[in-house]
Amino acid sequence: MEKKLSLEYVVRQPKAAIENPPLLILLHGYGSNEQDLFSFASELPDELLIISARAPQTLGMGSYSWYTIHFDMNNGKFSDNEEAIASCDLIATFIDEIKEAYKTNPDKTFLLGFSQGTILSYAVSLKYPKKAQHVIALSGYINQDIIPENLNPIDYKNLDFFISHGSVDQVLPIEWAQNASPFLNKLNIKNSYQEYMVGHGVAPQNFYDFKKWIEERL
């Protein structure tokens, strides 16, 4: 673990000494930890400073969440939106802390989430559009209950999304993910949407596609 900030995290420094490196922040899914997505780090572009954050709530040994998911006999499962909003604000603060601590390039900030991490990546970028320009949204969806109500397209002209989902995802229905593109299009937000023949996970082709997408924006 590195410098003490709002969230625990692990870091991969750029492979060569770069002043003001581009920044990639990774947000893991429910029940996982900061090492999960960090396994991508060695395969991603050398110039990136890569930070993998640990969610604030402990579920068990090595298992964390950004907010509680309640399991109810009648209603199935539902998210604790108040906790999700609190985590959204916490992530926004953490991004600023990382930029300051590591002197990253403010115009090249990437946010990559998986599942619950994606739900919060959407929320952060729609509530705080200046925090990150590029968002990789893997296996998640836009939770309308945790984003601001009145969204003005002019605030989002610098945002750009890579969205992907498994076509046989058994955890988050693909229909939820498919709603993201039309929603972002209404706000004139650049986005690309892909589906892969996989469940709730990241197919190798999905990894290569978002890696290329990142490289094109460095």
C-alpha positions, 0 to 999 in steps of 0.5 A: 500500500502506498501514500495514505489517502481516502481509499486503500490502493495499490500502484503500478508506476509508469515503466519509464520515468514520465513527468505528469503521466496519464492516470488510470484508476481501477474500481473493482466489483462487489466482493472483490478487492484491489488485486483483481483488476490490477492483474490487467496492469502489466499488459496495459500501456507502459506510460500509464500510472495505474492505481487500483482502489479498494472499496471501503466496506469489508465483507470478509477476508479480502472481500470488499464492496462499494455499497451494500446489496440487500437480498430480500425474499420478496423484492429480490436484491436491491442496492443501498443507494445512499451508500452508493452516493457516498462512495461516488463522492469518496471516489471523486475525492480520491481521484483528486488526491491521486492527481495531486500526490502523483502529479498526473496529467490532468487532461488524461485521466482514465477510469475503469470499473467492473460491475459495481465499480462500473456503476460508480464510474458512471455516477462519478463521471455524470456527477463530476465530469471534470474528474476523468475524461475517459471511462471504461465501463465493464459489465455494469449499468447506469443506476438512475437513482445515484446520478444527478437529476438535471443533466446538461449536455454542455457539461459532458463534452469532454467525456468518452466511454468504452462500454462492454457487457457479456451477452450471457451475463447471469448477474447483471442483465444485458438489457440494463447495459444496453440502456447506457448508449441511448442515455449517453447519446441524449447527452451527446456523450461519445461512447462505444458499446460492445458485447462479448460471448461471456458471462459476468466477466471480461473476455480476452477479446474485450481486454484487447479492445479496451486496451486498444481504445486506451492506447488511441487516447494516450 
